[in-house]
Amino acid sequence: MKITWSGQSCFQILVSNSNFDGKQSRDGQSNIVIDPFSEIGLKMPNLGADILLVSHNHTDHNNIGAVSGNPFLIDGPGEYEVSGVFIQGINSFHDDKNGSDRGLNTIYVIEAEGVRICHLGDLGQKELKEEQFEKIGHVDILMIPVGGVYTISSLEAPKIIGQIDPKLVIPMHYELPKLNIKLDGIEKFLKAMGKGPIEPQDKLTVKISALPKEGQTEIVVLKP
């Protein structure tokens, strides 16, 4: 499994299919793209996908036309299986007022190669509700917004991380050069987590045998 980040909440995840059926993937692999963006100052890279996830219908998350191929589109809650990749969409809120300000958001849990990934989208809740936490379940890798303003901030993110207790945390949706949305920088989040600067990686290669042990949480910062 390989994970790359394009900025904001957009990730590409390349996974091997344990139950390859030939319908959506190539050579026993599936390319998953999450939350392609537009109109935020950053350049959206040329990405192709077999599976495309959209957490909510805002322009910095729903640029499906920028993704090539003929992807299986998932844009809301439900349970899905595509070429051996299991995906669950879980309803949540884009704000801490039950959606009255910014509407709904979908949390996605992706299971492939024995690894469970949770992408929180533009979560705005200060903490997860019990039914959301139960549906999310065990998480190996958590992708969490930390920039505040439109999502949870560096103040709320550690609480959510404590609820989920993942092995790896990948922060997203924070200030970047050329981003025309004002967000907090990654430094605030790292400080809130009691961490100093972390050297960004170009990509994350994931092997289930190399993940941290249960009860240990490591932070991985990716380059866009």
Phi, psi and chi 1 to 4 in degrees:
 res  aa     phi    psi   chi1   chi2   chi3   chi4
   1 MET       -  132.8  178.4 -176.8  -65.7      -
   2 LYS  -127.0  134.1  -66.2 -178.2  179.9  178.6
   3 ILE  -120.9  127.4  -60.2  173.3      -      -
   4 THR  -125.2  155.4   55.3      -      -      -
   5 TRP  -121.1  134.3 -178.0   51.0      -      -
   6 SER  -104.2    2.9  -59.8      -      -      -
   7 GLY   105.1  163.5      -      -      -      -
   8 GLN    53.0 -120.4 -157.3   67.2  -15.3      -
   9 SER  -115.8   17.0  -60.1      -      -      -
  10 CYS   -91.0  119.6 -178.4      -      -      -
  11 PHE  -125.7  153.0  -71.2   87.3      -      -
  12 GLN  -120.3  129.7 -174.3  174.2   46.4      -
  13 ILE  -123.9  120.4  -52.2  169.7      -      -
  14 LEU  -102.4  119.2  179.2   63.8      -      -
  15 VAL  -125.6  153.5  -56.9      -      -      -
  16 SER   -87.7  141.8  -62.6      -      -      -
  17 ASN   -89.6  124.4  -59.7  124.4      -      -
  18 SER   -79.2  -20.3   58.3      -      -      -
  19 ASN  -134.4   63.1 -175.3   27.1      -      -
  20 PHE   -66.7  123.6  175.8   51.3      -      -
  21 ASP  -112.8   -2.1   60.1   18.6      -      -
  22 GLY    78.5    1.0      -      -      -      -
  23 LYS   -86.0  -39.4  -67.2 -179.4 -179.5  178.6
  24 GLN  -120.9  -13.1  -65.7  -69.9  -25.6      -
  25 SER  -117.0  167.6   59.0      -      -      -
  26 ARG  -121.8  133.7  -60.4  176.1  -62.1  -85.1
  27 ASP    56.4   34.3  -57.7  -37.1      -      -
  28 GLY    74.1   16.1      -      -      -      -
  29 GLN  -126.3  154.1  -65.0 -177.1  -39.2      -
  30 SER  -126.1  137.9  -77.6      -      -      -
  31 ASN  -102.7  118.8 -129.2  -29.0      -      -
  32 ILE  -108.2  129.1  -54.9  166.4      -      -
  33 VAL  -118.4  136.8  172.8      -      -      -
  34 ILE  -122.3  130.6  -49.3  172.8      -      -
  35 ASP    52.8   61.4  -80.2    1.7      -      -
  36 PRO   -66.1  146.5   26.0  -33.9      -      -
  37 PHE  -119.6  167.6   55.2   77.4      -      -
  38 SER  -152.7  163.2   64.2      -      -      -
  39 GLU    62.7   31.0  -57.9  178.7   14.5      -
  40 ILE  -123.1    8.8   60.4  172.2      -      -
  41 GLY    93.0  -28.5      -      -      -      -
  42 LEU   -81.1  151.0  -57.4  178.5      -      -
  43 LYS   -87.6  123.3 -177.8  179.6  179.4 -178.9
  44 MET   -75.7  122.1  179.6   67.3 -164.7      -
  45 PRO   -70.5  165.2   26.4  -34.0      -      -
  46 ASN   -79.1  107.6  -64.3  -39.6      -      -
  47 LEU  -119.6  141.5  -60.4  178.5      -      -
  48 GLY  -112.7  150.5      -      -      -      -
  49 ALA  -144.1  150.9      -      -      -      -
  50 ASP   -96.5  -30.4  -57.8  -61.4      -      -
  51 ILE  -132.5  130.3  -55.6  168.7      -      -
  52 LEU  -124.9  123.6  176.3   56.5      -      -
  53 LEU  -111.1  135.8  -51.2 -177.9      -      -
  54 VAL  -127.0  121.4  173.3      -      -      -
  55 SER   -78.6  -30.2   63.8      -      -      -
  56 HIS  -169.1  166.9   63.0  -67.4      -      -
  57 ASN   -93.1   58.8 -163.9   29.8      -      -
  58 HIS  -117.0  151.3  -71.5  170.4      -      -
  59 THR   -63.2  -22.2   56.6      -      -      -
  60 ASP   -86.5   12.6   56.2  -27.0      -      -
  61 HIS  -143.5  -11.1  -63.1  -96.9      -      -
  62 ASN  -123.9   28.0   71.6  -13.7      -      -
  63 ASN   -80.9   67.8 -171.7   12.0      -      -
  64 ILE   -66.5  -25.3   60.3  176.3      -      -
  65 GLY   -68.5  -15.4      -      -      -      -
  66 ALA   -84.0   -6.6      -      -      -      -
  67 VAL  -105.2  122.3 -179.5      -      -      -
  68 SER   -85.4  171.7   62.4      -      -      -
  69 GLY    95.1 -166.7      -      -      -      -
  70 ASN  -125.2   67.1 -176.1   28.0      -      -
  71 PRO   -71.1  151.9   26.4  -34.8      -      -
  72 PHE   -76.0  114.2 -174.1   94.7      -      -
  73 LEU   -91.4  129.5  175.4   62.8      -      -
  74 ILE  -123.7  121.0  -59.8  173.5      -      -
  75 ASP  -134.8   32.1   58.8    0.5      -      -
  76 GLY  -177.3 -179.9      -      -      -      -
  77 PRO   -62.7  155.2  -23.2   34.3      -      -
  78 GLY   142.0  177.2      -      -      -      -
  79 GLU  -115.5  134.5  -64.4 -177.0   -4.7      -
  80 TYR  -138.5  149.6  -49.2   85.5      -      -
  81 GLU  -133.9  121.2  180.0 -177.2   -4.4      -
  82 VAL  -130.3  113.1 -173.9      -      -      -
  83 SER    50.7   45.6  -63.1      -      -      -
  84 GLY    80.9    1.2      -      -      -      -
  85 VAL   -98.7  125.1  178.9      -      -      -
  86 PHE  -100.4  130.7  -61.6   89.1      -      -
  87 ILE  -132.9  134.0  -60.4  167.7      -      -
  88 GLN  -123.0  125.9 -177.2  177.5   22.1      -
  89 GLY   -98.6  130.4      -      -      -      -
  90 ILE  -121.8  127.9  -58.6  164.3      -      -
  91 ASN   -67.8  137.9 -157.8   21.4      -      -
  92 SER  -152.7 -174.1   62.5      -      -      -
  93 PHE  -119.6  144.9  -61.5  112.4      -      -
  94 HIS   -81.9   -3.3 -162.7  -28.6      -      -
  95 ASP  -144.4 -178.2   54.7   54.4      -      -
  96 ASP  -102.8   26.2 -159.7   40.0      -      -
  97 LYS  -127.1   39.1  -61.0  178.2 -178.7  178.0
  98 ASN    54.2   34.0  -67.0  -34.0      -      -
  99 GLY    85.4    3.0      -      -      -      -
 100 SER   -67.7  -26.1   62.1      -      -      -
 101 ASP   -91.6  -49.5  -76.8  -10.8      -      -
 102 ARG  -125.4    5.9  -69.5 -172.1  -71.4  -86.6
 103 GLY    85.8 -156.7      -      -      -      -
 104 LEU   -94.8  161.5  -61.4  176.6      -      -
 105 ASN  -144.6  144.3  170.8   71.9      -      -
 106 THR  -106.6  125.1  -57.3      -      -      -
 107 ILE   -86.1  135.5  -63.9  168.4      -      -
 108 TYR  -115.3  134.9  -72.1  109.0      -      -
 109 VAL  -112.9  123.4  176.6      -      -      -
 110 ILE  -116.4  130.4  -56.2  160.5      -      -
 111 GLU  -122.4  120.6 -174.0  169.0   -1.7      -
 112 ALA  -155.9  147.6      -      -      -      -
 113 GLU    54.5   28.4  -61.8 -174.9   25.1      -
 114 GLY    75.9    6.7      -      -      -      -
 115 VAL  -110.0  136.8  176.4      -      -      -
 116 ARG  -108.5  121.9  -74.7  174.4   61.6   87.9
 117 ILE  -112.4  137.0  -60.3  170.5      -      -
 118 CYS  -120.3  121.9  179.4      -      -      -
 119 HIS  -110.0  117.5 -176.0  -74.0      -      -
 120 LEU   -84.8   -3.5  -68.3  177.3      -      -
 121 GLY    59.4 -143.0      -      -      -      -
 122 ASP   -95.6   56.4  -98.0   14.2      -      -
 123 LEU   -60.7  130.0 -176.3   70.8      -      -
 124 GLY  -115.3   -4.8      -      -      -      -
 125 GLN   -71.1  140.7  -60.0  171.7 -149.6      -
 126 LYS   -73.1  -21.3  -67.7 -177.2  178.8  179.7
 127 GLU  -155.5  159.4   60.6 -178.4    2.5      -
 128 LEU   -78.8  144.8  -65.7  169.7      -      -
 129 LYS   -77.3  157.2  -61.1  179.6 -176.2  -64.8
 130 GLU   -57.8  -41.9 -176.7  175.9   -6.6      -
 131 GLU   -68.4  -31.3   58.7  -91.7   26.6      -
 132 GLN   -69.2  -45.5  -66.0  168.2  -29.9      -
 133 PHE   -60.1  -40.8  173.5   72.9      -      -
 134 GLU   -65.3  -38.6  -70.2  177.2   -5.9      -
 135 LYS   -71.1  -36.3  -72.0 -179.2  178.5  179.3
 136 ILE   -64.2  -46.5  -69.9  171.2      -      -
 137 GLY    65.6 -151.1      -      -      -      -
 138 HIS   -65.8  136.4  166.2   78.2      -      -
 139 VAL  -132.2  130.5  171.4      -      -      -
 140 ASP   -89.7  -43.8  -66.0  -55.8      -      -
 141 ILE  -128.3  125.0  -58.3  172.1      -      -
 142 LEU  -113.4  125.6  176.5   65.0      -      -
 143 MET  -103.5  115.4  -61.4  164.6  171.8      -
 144 ILE  -131.7  133.6 -176.2  168.3      -      -
 145 PRO   -72.6  142.2   28.0  -33.4      -      -
 146 VAL  -135.5    1.2  -59.9      -      -      -
 147 GLY   -86.9   -5.8      -      -      -      -
 148 GLY    68.7 -164.3      -      -      -      -
 149 VAL    68.4  -67.1 -175.1      -      -      -
 150 TYR  -106.6   -5.7  -59.1  106.5      -      -
 151 THR  -140.2 -173.3   68.3      -      -      -
 152 ILE   -62.0  157.1   56.6  173.9      -      -
 153 SER  -111.6 -171.6   69.7      -      -      -
 154 SER   -64.9  -17.1   57.8      -      -      -
 155 LEU   -78.2  -41.5  -63.7  178.1      -      -
 156 GLU   -86.3  -30.0  -66.8   85.9   28.2      -
 157 ALA   -55.3  -44.4      -      -      -      -
 158 PRO   -60.0  -32.6  -26.8   37.2      -      -
 159 LYS   -65.8  -43.5  -60.4  176.2 -175.2  177.3
 160 ILE   -65.3  -41.6  -57.6  -67.4      -      -
 161 ILE   -60.6  -40.5  -67.7  168.7      -      -
 162 GLY   -64.2  -35.3      -      -      -      -
 163 GLN   -66.3  -44.2  -76.7 -174.1  -73.2      -
 164 ILE   -83.3  -34.8  -64.2  175.7      -      -
 165 ASP    56.1   58.3 -166.9   23.2      -      -
 166 PRO   -79.2  169.0   33.1  -36.3      -      -
 167 LYS   -84.6  -39.1  -64.6  178.2 -179.9  177.8
 168 LEU  -125.6  141.9  -66.8  178.9      -      -
 169 VAL  -120.5  127.9  172.0      -      -      -
 170 ILE  -115.1  107.8  -56.1  176.6      -      -
 171 PRO   -71.6  150.2   24.1  -31.2      -      -
 172 MET  -148.8  175.7   63.1 -179.7 -176.2      -
 173 HIS    56.3   57.0 -152.8  -79.7      -      -
 174 TYR  -136.8  175.9   55.1   81.6      -      -
 175 GLU   -62.2  134.8 -176.8 -177.6   39.4      -
 176 LEU  -138.8  154.5  -69.2  171.2      -      -
 177 PRO   -57.0  138.1  -24.5   33.9      -      -
 178 LYS    77.9  -10.7  -61.8 -175.8  178.6  179.5
 179 LEU   -68.0  126.8 -178.2   68.6      -      -
 180 ASN   -94.4   14.1   60.2   21.2      -      -
 181 ILE  -108.7  129.3  -58.1  171.5      -      -
 182 LYS   -79.5  112.4 -178.7   60.3  178.0  175.6
 183 LEU  -131.9  163.8  -59.4  174.7      -      -
 184 ASP   -70.9  153.9  -70.5  -20.2      -      -
 185 GLY   -81.5  166.2      -      -      -      -
 186 ILE   -63.7  -25.5 -174.9   66.9      -      -
 187 GLU   -61.2  -38.2  -61.3   81.3    8.1      -
 188 LYS   -61.7  -41.0  -76.9 -169.1  175.0 -177.4
 189 PHE   -66.7  -46.8  167.6   69.2      -      -
 190 LEU   -60.9  -39.6  -65.5  177.0      -      -
 191 LYS   -64.4  -41.6 -177.0  177.4 -179.9  179.9
 192 ALA   -64.2  -27.3      -      -      -      -
 193 MET   -90.4    2.4  -67.0  -67.8  -67.6      -
 194 GLY    73.9   28.2      -      -      -      -
 195 LYS  -115.7  150.5  -56.8  -72.1 -174.9  179.1
 196 GLY   -87.9 -169.9      -      -      -      -
 197 PRO   -57.8  141.3  -23.3   33.9      -      -
 198 ILE  -119.0  130.0  -65.3  176.2      -      -
 199 GLU   -67.4  120.7 -176.1   67.9   26.5      -
 200 PRO   -67.4  146.7  -18.8   32.2      -      -
 201 GLN  -107.5  150.8  -56.9  178.8   26.8      -
 202 ASP   -68.4  -37.2  -69.8  -38.5      -      -
 203 LYS  -156.8  165.1   62.6 -176.7  177.2 -177.3
 204 LEU  -119.1  119.2  175.3   64.1      -      -
 205 THR   -96.8  125.2  -60.1      -      -      -
 206 VAL  -113.2  126.8 -179.7      -      -      -
 207 LYS  -124.6  132.1  -67.2 -176.8  179.1  179.7
 208 ILE   -59.1  -32.3 -169.7  168.2      -      -
 209 SER   -72.3  -18.1   59.6      -      -      -
 210 ALA  -101.4    1.6      -      -      -      -
 211 LEU   -68.9  152.6  -71.6  169.6      -      -
 212 PRO   -57.8  159.2  -23.4   34.0      -      -
 213 LYS   -70.6  161.2  -64.3  179.1 -179.5  179.3
 214 GLU   -55.8  137.4  -67.4  -72.1  -14.3      -
 215 GLY    88.1   -6.9      -      -      -      -
 216 GLN  -108.9  131.8  -62.9  179.2   -5.2      -
 217 THR  -122.4  124.0  -61.6      -      -      -
 218 GLU  -113.5  149.2  -63.6 -178.9    7.4      -
 219 ILE  -105.4  131.6  -61.0  172.3      -      -
 220 VAL  -118.0  125.2  174.9      -      -      -
 221 VAL  -104.7  126.9  177.0      -      -      -
 222 LEU  -105.8  150.8  -66.5  178.6      -      -
 223 LYS   -83.5  139.7  -64.7  178.6 -177.0  178.2
 224 PRO   -77.2      -   25.5  -31.3      -      -
